[in-house]
Amino acid sequence: MAAFTMVFYRKQIAERHWVLAATLAFTISLVFRSLDLALCDLFPAGTHFVWHMMNGAMIGLLLQLYIRVQRPAPAVSPNS
């Protein structure tokens, strides 16, 4: 995802902020997933739910990106 973010920024693609936000959401989800077991004693509810929430946010951001960069299908002539 970091590579896609860099490509979007280097090519100055208008929707680059969406891919950056998705990358950040994914990074945050990985941090919380990695710390979950270590934080269980300090935070009895754990941080596993944050992992799921951030993954959901990442998917939502990527869907928004997909919607925004889609190209309309070419019009088909009725005579073709």
Summary of the structure (lengths in Angstrom):
residues: 80
radius of gyration: 18.4
end to end distance: 41.1
largest distance: 70.2
contacts: 180
relative contact order: 0.15
helix: 69%
strand: 0%
